[in-house]
Amino acid sequence: MNFKNYFFFRIFVNRSLHLENIKFYGFDMDYTLAEYKSPQYEKLGFDLVKQYMVSIGYPQEILEFVYDPTFAVRGLWFDSLYGNLLKVDAYGNILVCVHGFEFLKHSRVYELYPNKFITLDESRVYVLNTLFNLPETYLLACLVDFFTNSKDYNITDTGVKCGELLMSYKSIFQPEDPHKDWKTYFDIVVVDARKPLFFSEGTILRQIDTTTGQLRVGVHTGPLQNDQVYSGGSCDVFTKFIGAKGKDVLYVGDHIFGDILKSKKIRGWRTFLIIPELVRELHVWTDKCQLFNELQSLDVNLGEMYKAAIRDVTHKMDMAYGMMGSLFRSGSRQTFFSSQVVRYADLYAATHLNLLYYPFSYMFRAPAMLLPHESTVAHEQKFVTELVSQVEIPVEEEEEKRDKKVLERSQSQIPHVRPATPQSVTHDHDEDFSDDDSDDKTLSKTGEKLEGQSASELL
């Protein structure tokens, strides 16, 4: 049986990676190793936060809201100025805009956001990127919808008023074997790492007393013990203790920013993003493939008569995923979350357990990434150029010019007039180790061969 045909078990590749070169595997805990039941876990979080908000003075009516798992997707932006949830593409162009439960029309979106564009201003925009954000995303929609539609509150562009009380949207936002010791599954355990701070300056590394759960006094200066648990620290200290270089490590996590982006940009680790939503995405992608094919055919024949049909097919395709559409795209356009996956995750899959289906010597090879001029122009098409003027130069004149250039080069004081064309392979695009690593391996293998020979053979 070829397991690759069962796409739920597959690992998908953005950049080629050879598992044989990975010396260390790192795993995040929440939503990576610990897979929570969904949507039960999100519903519990939603209900607990509702109760807490009522306890600190929010209206009792918000307890009537019931968590809807079909509404939110990861990667939405919350605009704390206007109280809108935004689904954007990689460049900040707005694909979907929702105020409470109301999906705003294009004309209203243009009024609030010139050119339907917004920049990622951290003082105004909060990116709801994690799976923990799903109940938070829906609760924000519930609160905005409640206050903007309540007869007790008057609407403003940036919040609501009740008598002399002004409440801005920003203020709404601020508030296995059970008998086996779990530590035996890992070589080294570090908790409370405070990612992404761990990948920059970090914190103090301390050892935890596993019998009491208390931190031991003082800074741990190494070495790291297999059966102990450590708290805090930094990537610099940690990698020094275990003797790891950047590309030696494959880090597996679900948080695009805290786990993947920072470990890739700051430390150069190889990255494996866990996307549990991928199971549903693949279900819709395969079950509703005729909608995407129809959309592509309409795009090819784009014209006035097809605009309504394109909108209709795009809407049907989006609603097959949920109210906010796909995590990765809106119609034929990729989302901001999708662009982050492509840019920072070397590998991604629905669960870390998919690693079990690949041997440790497996070579993950990335598919060719084609640009529009490559994907839309067939190889069979001839490239034709028309010269404005074509002057034939006599053969004798060409040879005379060539001889003159050779003479000029021989008298030149410049060491190299032009670079020489490489005669051997110099570009290894799909290898994930450096030339130094390659040389080390060659020397190691040569040394092993020499050790196996006798002194007389060497002489």
C-alpha positions in Angstrom: 0.0 0.0 0.0 1.4 3.4 -1.0 0.6 5.7 2.0 1.2 8.8 -0.1 -2.2 8.2 -1.7 -3.7 8.8 1.8 -3.2 12.5 2.0 -4.1 12.8 5.7 -0.9 10.9 6.6 1.3 13.0 4.3 3.9 15.6 5.1 3.9 18.5 2.6 7.2 20.2 1.6 8.0 23.8 1.0 11.8 23.4 1.0 13.7 20.2 0.5 15.0 18.5 3.6 16.9 15.3 4.2 16.1 13.7 7.5 19.4 12.0 7.5 21.0 15.4 8.2 18.8 16.1 11.2 20.6 15.4 14.5 18.0 16.9 17.0 14.2 16.9 16.9 12.4 19.5 19.0 8.7 19.5 19.8 6.3 22.1 21.1 3.7 20.9 23.7 0.2 22.5 23.2 -1.6 21.5 20.0 1.5 19.7 18.8 2.2 16.8 21.2 -0.9 17.5 23.3 -3.8 17.4 20.8 -6.9 18.9 22.4 -10.4 17.7 21.5 -11.9 20.2 19.1 -14.4 21.9 19.3 -15.0 20.8 22.9 -11.8 22.5 24.1 -12.6 25.8 22.4 -16.2 25.7 23.6 -14.9 25.2 27.2 -12.5 28.2 26.9 -15.3 30.3 25.3 -17.7 29.5 28.2 -15.2 30.1 30.9 -14.2 33.5 29.5 -17.9 34.5 29.2 -18.5 33.7 32.9 -15.4 35.6 33.9 -16.4 38.7 31.9 -19.9 38.7 33.5 -18.2 38.4 36.9 -16.2 41.7 36.3 -19.2 43.6 35.1 -20.1 42.7 31.6 -23.9 42.3 30.8 -25.5 39.0 31.8 -26.9 38.7 28.2 -23.5 37.7 26.8 -24.0 34.3 28.6 -26.5 33.4 25.9 -23.9 33.3 23.2 -23.0 29.7 22.1 -19.7 28.9 20.5 -19.9 28.3 16.7 -16.9 26.4 15.4 -17.8 27.2 11.8 -17.2 30.9 12.2 -13.5 31.5 12.9 -10.3 30.5 11.2 -6.7 31.2 12.2 -4.8 34.1 10.8 -7.5 36.7 11.0 -6.5 40.3 11.9 -8.5 42.2 14.6 -8.6 45.9 13.9 -9.0 47.4 17.3 -9.8 50.9 15.9 -13.0 49.9 14.0 -13.7 46.5 15.8 -13.5 44.5 12.6 -12.2 41.0 11.9 -10.2 41.0 8.7 -9.1 38.2 6.4 -6.1 39.6 4.4 -3.7 38.3 1.8 0.1 38.3 2.1 0.3 42.1 1.3 -2.4 43.4 3.6 -5.2 43.5 0.9 -8.5 42.9 2.6 -10.3 39.8 1.4 -13.1 39.6 4.0 -14.3 42.2 6.6 -16.7 41.3 9.4 -18.1 43.7 12.0 -19.6 41.5 14.7 -21.7 39.0 12.7 -22.1 41.4 9.7 -20.0 40.8 6.6 -19.4 44.3 5.3 -20.1 45.2 1.7 -17.3 46.4 -0.6 -18.5 50.1 -0.5 -18.3 50.2 3.3 -14.9 48.5 3.3 -13.6 51.1 0.9 -14.9 53.9 3.3 -13.0 52.4 6.3 -9.9 51.2 4.4 -8.8 53.2 1.3 -8.0 50.8 -1.5 -9.2 47.9 0.8 -5.7 47.8 2.3 -4.3 47.8 5.8 -0.7 47.7 7.2 0.3 45.4 10.0 0.5 48.1 12.7 1.0 46.3 16.0 -0.5 49.2 18.0 -3.8 48.8 16.1 -3.8 45.3 14.6 -3.7 42.0 16.5 -3.0 38.8 14.5 -5.1 35.9 15.8 -2.6 33.2 14.6 -2.9 30.4 17.2 -5.4 27.7 17.8 -5.9 29.2 21.3 -7.2 32.3 19.5 -10.2 30.5 18.0 -12.6 31.0 20.9 -11.2 34.5 21.4 -11.9 35.4 17.8 -15.5 34.3 18.1 -16.0 36.0 21.4 -14.7 39.3 19.9 -17.3 39.0 17.1 -20.0 38.2 19.7 -19.1 41.3 21.9 -18.9 43.7 18.9 -22.2 42.4 17.5 -23.9 42.7 21.0 -22.8 46.3 21.7 -23.4 47.6 18.2 -26.9 46.2 18.0 -28.0 46.8 21.6 -30.7 49.5 22.0 -28.8 50.7 25.2 -25.7 51.8 23.2 -25.1 54.4 20.5 -22.7 53.4 17.7 -19.6 55.4 16.7 -16.9 54.5 14.2 -14.5 53.5 16.9 -16.8 52.1 19.6 -20.1 52.5 21.4 -21.5 55.1 23.9 -24.0 54.6 26.7 -24.8 58.0 28.2 -21.5 59.5 29.3 -19.7 56.1 29.0 -17.6 55.6 25.9 -16.3 52.1 25.2 -13.8 51.8 22.3 -13.4 48.5 20.4 -9.8 48.6 21.7 -11.0 48.5 25.3 -13.2 45.5 24.5 -10.2 43.7 23.1 -7.8 44.3 26.0 -9.5 42.8 28.6 -0.3 7.2 25.9 1.0 4.3 28.4 -0.3 5.9 31.6 2.3 4.0 33.7 5.3 5.2 31.7 7.2 8.3 32.9 6.5 11.0 30.3 10.0 12.3 30.5 11.4 9.1 29.0 9.9 10.1 25.6 12.4 13.0 25.4 16.2 13.4 25.7 15.9 16.9 27.2 12.8 18.7 28.6 12.5 22.5 28.9 9.3 24.2 30.1 8.3 27.8 30.4 10.6 28.8 27.6 8.6 31.9 26.9 8.8 31.7 23.1 9.6 33.7 21.1 11.8 35.4 23.8 13.6 32.0 24.0 15.0 32.5 20.5 16.5 36.0 21.3 17.8 37.1 24.7 15.9 34.4 26.7 15.6 34.1 30.5 17.5 32.4 33.3 17.9 28.7 32.9 16.9 26.9 36.2 16.3 23.3 37.1 12.9 22.1 38.4 12.6 19.8 41.4 10.3 17.1 39.8 9.1 15.9 43.2 7.8 19.3 44.4 7.4 21.2 41.1 9.4 24.1 42.6 12.3 25.9 40.9 15.7 25.3 42.4 17.7 28.2 43.5 20.5 29.6 41.2 21.3 29.4 37.5 21.8 26.0 36.0 25.3 26.0 34.3 25.1 22.5 32.7 25.3 19.9 31.6 21.7 19.0 30.9 20.5 15.7 32.3 18.2 13.3 30.5 15.9 12.6 33.4 15.6 16.2 34.6 13.2 19.1 33.7 14.5 22.6 33.1 12.7 26.0 33.1 13.5 29.1 30.9 16.9 29.6 29.3 17.7 30.8 25.8 18.4 29.2 22.5 22.1 30.2 22.7 22.6 28.4 26.0 20.5 25.4 25.1 22.2 24.7 21.7 25.7 25.2 23.3 24.9 22.6 25.9 23.7 20.0 23.4 26.3 21.0 20.7 23.8 21.7 17.9 24.2 23.9 14.9 21.2 25.6 13.2 20.5 23.0 10.5 21.0 20.1 12.9 17.6 20.9 14.5 14.2 20.1 13.2 11.7 22.0 15.4 8.0 20.9 15.3 5.3 23.3 16.5 1.8 24.7 15.8 2.5 28.4 16.4 3.5 30.2 13.2 5.1 33.1 15.0 6.4 31.7 18.4 7.5 28.3 17.1 8.2 28.6 13.3 9.0 32.1 12.3 11.4 33.0 15.1 13.2 29.7 15.1 13.7 30.0 11.3 14.6 33.7 11.1 16.8 34.0 14.2 18.3 30.6 14.6 18.1 29.0 11.1 16.5 25.8 12.4 14.6 23.5 10.0 10.9 23.8 10.8 7.8 21.6 10.7 4.5 23.3 11.2 1.5 21.4 12.6 -1.8 22.5 11.0 -4.7 20.4 12.5 -7.2 22.3 10.2 -5.4 20.7 7.2 -7.7 17.6 7.6 -10.8 19.6 6.8 -9.0 21.7 4.2 -8.0 18.5 2.3 -11.6 17.1 2.7 -13.1 20.2 1.0 -10.2 20.5 -1.5 -10.9 16.9 -2.8 -14.7 16.8 -2.3 -15.3 20.2 -3.9 -12.6 20.2 -6.6 -15.2 20.8 -9.3 -15.8 24.3 -7.8 -12.1 25.2 -8.0 -11.9 23.9 -11.6 -15.0 25.9 -12.5 -13.4 29.0 -11.0 -10.2 28.5 -13.0 -12.1 28.2 -16.2 -14.1 31.3 -15.5 -10.8 33.2 -14.7 -9.5 32.2 -18.1 -12.6 33.6 -19.8 -12.8 36.6 -17.6 -15.3 39.3 -18.9 -18.3 41.2 -17.8 -20.7 38.3 -18.4 -18.6 36.1 -16.1 -18.1 38.4 -13.1 -21.3 37.3 -11.3 -20.5 33.7 -12.0 -17.0 34.1 -10.5 -18.4 35.7 -7.4 -21.0 32.9 -7.0 -18.5 30.1 -7.4 -16.0 31.7 -5.1 -18.7 32.1 -2.4 -19.8 28.5 -2.7 -16.2 27.4 -2.4 -15.5 29.6 0.6 -18.7 28.5 2.4 -17.7 24.8 2.0 -14.9 25.6 4.5 -16.9 27.7 6.9 -18.2 31.2 7.3 -14.7 32.8 7.0 -13.7 30.4 4.2 -10.5 28.5 3.9 -7.5 29.0 6.2 -5.2 29.2 3.1 -7.1 31.0 0.4 -10.1 33.2 -0.6 -11.1 32.1 -4.0 -7.9 32.0 -6.0 -6.0 34.4 -3.7 -3.8 33.1 -0.8 -4.2 34.4 2.7 -1.7 36.1 5.0 -1.5 32.8 7.0 -0.8 30.9 3.8 2.1 33.2 2.9 3.6 32.7 6.3 3.4 28.9 6.0 5.2 29.0 2.6 7.9 31.4 3.8 8.8 30.0 7.2 7.7 26.3 7.4 10.0 23.8 5.6 7.5 21.1 6.2 3.9 21.0 7.4 1.2 18.4 8.2 -2.0 17.8 10.1 -0.2 16.1 13.0 3.4 15.4 14.1 2.4 11.7 14.1 2.8 11.7 10.3 6.5 11.5 10.9 6.0 7.9 11.8 5.2 7.0 8.1 8.7 8.2 6.9 12.1 6.6 7.6 14.8 8.7 9.2 16.7 8.6 5.9 13.9 10.1 3.9 14.6 13.0 1.6 11.7 15.5 1.5 11.9 17.1 -1.9 10.0 20.3 -2.6 8.0 20.6 -5.8 9.0 23.3 -8.4 7.6 26.7 -7.5 6.5 28.2 -10.8 5.9 31.9 -11.4 3.0 33.0 -13.6 5.1 33.3 -16.7 6.2 29.6 -16.2 2.9 28.1 -15.2 0.8 29.7 -18.0 3.3 29.3 -20.9 3.7 25.8 -22.3 7.2 24.5 -23.0 6.1 23.8 -26.6 5.5 27.4 -27.4 8.2 29.1 -29.4 9.7 32.4 -28.3 9.9 34.7 -31.3 11.8 38.0 -31.4 11.7 40.5 -34.2 14.9 42.5 -34.7 14.3 46.1 -35.6 17.3 46.1 -37.8 19.6 43.2 -38.7 23.0 44.0 -40.2 25.2 41.1 -41.3 28.8 41.4 -40.4 31.3 39.8 -42.8 33.2 36.7 -41.3 36.6 38.3 -41.9 35.6 41.4 -39.9 34.3 39.3 -37.0 37.6 37.3 -36.9 39.6 40.5 -37.0 37.6 41.9 -34.0 38.1 38.7 -32.0 41.9 38.7 -32.6 42.0 42.3 -31.5 40.1 41.5 -28.2 42.5 38.6 -27.4 45.5 41.0 -28.0 44.0 43.6 -25.7 43.4 41.0 -22.9 47.0 39.8 -23.1 48.2 43.4 -22.5 45.7 44.1 -19.7 46.7 44.5 -16.1 43.4 43.1 -14.8 43.7 39.5 -13.5 40.3 38.4 -14.9 38.5 40.3 -17.6 35.3 38.3 -17.2 34.2 35.4 -15.0 34.8 31.9 -16.3 31.8 29.7 -16.8 31.8 26.9 -14.2 32.6 23.5 -15.7 31.2 21.6 -12.7 28.0 21.7 -10.6 28.1 24.7 -8.2 24.4 25.2 -7.4 22.9 22.6 -5.0 19.4 24.0 -4.6 17.9 21.0 -3.0 20.6 20.1 -0.5 20.1 21.1 3.2 23.7 20.9 4.2 26.6 23.3 3.5 29.9 22.5 1.6 31.7 22.3 5.0 29.3 19.6 6.1 29.8 17.8 2.8 33.6 18.0 3.1 33.4 16.8 6.7 31.4 13.7 5.6 33.9 13.0 2.8 36.9 13.3 5.2 35.0 11.1 7.7 34.4 8.4 5.1 38.0 8.6 3.8 39.2 8.2 7.4 37.1 5.1 7.9 38.5 3.5 4.8 42.1 4.3 5.8 41.5 2.8 9.2 40.5 -0.4 7.5 43.7 -0.7 5.6 47.0 -2.1 6.9 50.2 0.0 7.2 51.8 -2.0 4.3 48.8 -1.2 2.1 49.2 2.5 2.8 53.0 2.4 2.0 
